[in-house]
Amino acid sequence: MTFVDVRARALAFGLSAFTVVLSLGVAVGGHAQTNSNAATATTAAPKDARIGALIETLGKTRTPSSAAISPDGTTVAWSVRSKEGSEIRLTDVANPEAATEKTVGTGAGATKCGSSEPKWSPDGQWLAFVSDCTAKADKQDEVFVWSKKTGESKQLTQVVGGIDSLAWSPDGKTIGFLFVENATRSAGALAAMKPPSGVIGEDGVEVQRVGVVEVASGSFAQVTPANLHVYEFGWAPDSKKLAYVAANPPGENNWWVAQLYTQALGGEQPKSILDTDKVSGPLHGLQIAVPRWSPDGTRIAFIGGLMSDQGATGGDVYVIPATGGAPTNVTPGRDASVAFIGWVSPEVLGIAEHVGGSSHLTALNLSSGKDVSQINVTFPESIGAGDLAMSISMSREHTIAIIRSSFEMAPEVWAGPANKLKQITHLNDGMKPAWGKSESIEWTNDGFKVQGWLLYPAGWTPNEGGPGKKYPLLVSVHGGPSSAVTPRWPGVGYGGAPFSALGYFVFMPNPRGSYGQGEKFTQANVKDFGYGDLRDVLAGMDVLEKRFPIDTNREGLTGWSYGGFMTMFGVTQTTRFKAAVAGAGISDWQSYYGENSIDQWMVPFFGKTVYDDAAVYAKSSAIEYIKNVKTPTLVVVGDRDGECPAPQSFEFWHALRAEGVKTQLVVYPNEGHGFRDPAHRRDVLERALNWFETEMPAGN
């Protein structure tokens, strides 16, 4: 939805066009009124010194964005952002001393540029990477290679568009990558959508294809068809074929119905070897990700499961003949959600998975169907640089390089054998959590084993403040719903850690629908959004209230995306929460179906389209139960959100205002589903803190 659309809708509600962007008024005591102190497009929430200090501290975190171990296991290449941009460094695994690190450069002499995504060639003599450090001033990413022998870099490509996911061919002669020619935005649904214009769904559609560049000559070609949007790909061991997950454009909408293709290079047409809508059994109608060709070229492994977001992978491992045929589930009944795979040998697959709220590394022997006992390590932390995506780099000797992070440990690169990792970087030595300690909480409900994470108030001890002192509790529900909270050092943005730092218990549950307990658990909220998962959350709160000095008059609810929906729906189902903040939520699943840019994701979760079964969508719509709400609720959203469009927040806010419930709507300009502007991220946090402290003050 464009800014013009937002303004027009606000005017229809009788509001000043000048108050629409950041503050749309407060309803108090049953009378809708515009706020005399309403923010304009250039004003923000009142500054809070505590938030400012916390953001300043978090801003000092140096976060590695990728790590790649050389084929011989001796060197790790990793990238990190600095004041001047981002750079790639090389560290010796045996002696990881900062003084001996090398920096890989482009030689272009550009300043405030960035190099990232290092990938070693199969022989370890070259390092490919993406960089906008070119002689041009357009900040266009290009593919470079660095020579281990000469220490020099050369630019391979001269393209215009988006580049992602570099992958060397096994013979080391070419580099493949995902490419969007003349891209105007990042591929996917998280980025801000382009303002609608022209023929919707036909004009301006950007297609992501596999591009291939020859290392020797720099010759470049897009090798997959223009009518298929590719999400992930992998090379065949002979370097002559690709396996990839793709769907018809538009790409941000159709990942949920993508198929698995193989294609021989040289102009041949792709062959679909798997369409989950056409298979029977547990994979029917589900999503597929991470295609990996076996070393002998006979099979392709992939992850299949119920997934709500591309990149947030979780499910079972399947293997299918490379020529096509019936896929085989090689992890049936596994009490975990596999997120990353890689072939160790023709009969062994390396696995990274969510177990409870932790990360687990192991290897699976396909012949026996059992885990390899020599590799079995669980981390109460996150693996990888993204919010949920796991990634592992493995050498020929089966040593690995990963990025590790937890609530207590800032992100660093580690390398070595999986069960004997060594810290490679020391980017954040001296960083201490400003928030309280964490604890994994487990409980049972409706026959399910459920897990979540609790952050204590900063500095809290069992006897602090005497036996009568109680603390507020903030319940933060994750997005997805196919996702999981795993311990991760927080970034500069909205989340639970800042509230812990400011004196709250923060509960981050992984209710049914989450990853970490197997596919049965992940699929347990199908056709039941907001009911069973809310019961799980409330049951977890019961456990906490019995163990900790929680003030039940100061319990708040918040979340983003699906967590925003759970916040909107939750306050219609219970008055237990005294204040709520709903970020990018969904209030009406029926109208949402026709508003969002990703409607294909809904059928696997609701069973049918809204046109075939409107009742199942109405059942989980907060707007159907709006007269039950008593909880003061702050609503925030980006005006160009394609995943959870702004009209959903308008609808919820408007209903609360009409019903006399205290509410405020804040719309942020030029933001998509994931906010990019640091000022907006800080504003959301400050407004949320102020809302909770105002609506559920101490001593209330």
Sequence and secondary structure as in RCSB ss.txt:
>XXXX:A:sequence
MTFVDVRARALAFGLSAFTVVLSLGVAVGGHAQTNSNAATATTAAPKDARIGALIETLGKTRTPSSAAISPDGTT
VAWSVRSKEGSEIRLTDVANPEAATEKTVGTGAGATKCGSSEPKWSPDGQWLAFVSDCTAKADKQDEVFVWSKKT
GESKQLTQVVGGIDSLAWSPDGKTIGFLFVENATRSAGALAAMKPPSGVIGEDGVEVQRVGVVEVASGSFAQVTP
ANLHVYEFGWAPDSKKLAYVAANPPGENNWWVAQLYTQALGGEQPKSILDTDKVSGPLHGLQIAVPRWSPDGTRI
AFIGGLMSDQGATGGDVYVIPATGGAPTNVTPGRDASVAFIGWVSPEVLGIAEHVGGSSHLTALNLSSGKDVSQI
NVTFPESIGAGDLAMSISMSREHTIAIIRSSFEMAPEVWAGPANKLKQITHLNDGMKPAWGKSESIEWTNDGFKV
QGWLLYPAGWTPNEGGPGKKYPLLVSVHGGPSSAVTPRWPGVGYGGAPFSALGYFVFMPNPRGSYGQGEKFTQAN
VKDFGYGDLRDVLAGMDVLEKRFPIDTNREGLTGWSYGGFMTMFGVTQTTRFKAAVAGAGISDWQSYYGENSIDQ
WMVPFFGKTVYDDAAVYAKSSAIEYIKNVKTPTLVVVGDRDGECPAPQSFEFWHALRAEGVKTQLVVYPNEGHGF
RDPAHRRDVLERALNWFETEMPAGN
>XXXX:A:secstr
  HHHHHHHHHHTT  GGGTTT   EEETTEEE  TT   TT  S   HHHHHHHHHHTT   EEEEEE TTSSE
EEEEEEETTEEEEEEEESSS  GGG EEE  SS  SS BEEEEEE TTSSEEEEEE  SSSSS   EEEEEETTT
  EEE     EEEEEEEE TTSSEEEEEEEET SS SSSSS      SSTTTTT   EEEEEEETTT  EEE S 
TT EEEEEEE TTSSEEEEEEESS HHHHGGG EEEEEETTT   EEEE GGG  STTTT EEEEEEE TTSSEE
EEEEE  SSTT   BEEEEEETT    EESSTT SSEEEEEEEEETTEEEEEEEETTEEEEEEEETTTTEEEEEE
EEEESSEESSSSS    EE TTS EEEEEE SSS  EEEEESTTS EE   TTTT   SS  EEEEEEEETTEEE
EEEEE  TT  TTTT TT  EEEEEEE SSSS         SSSSSHHHHHTT EEEEEE TTSSSS HHHHGGG
TT TTTHHHHHHHHHHHHHHHHS EEEEEEEEEEETHHHHHHHHHHHH S  SEEEEES  S HHHHHHHSS GG
GTHHHHSS TTT HHHHHHT GGGGGGG  S EEEEEETT SSS HHHHHHHHHHHHHTT  EEEEEETT  SS 
  HHHHHHHHHHHHHHHHHHS TT 
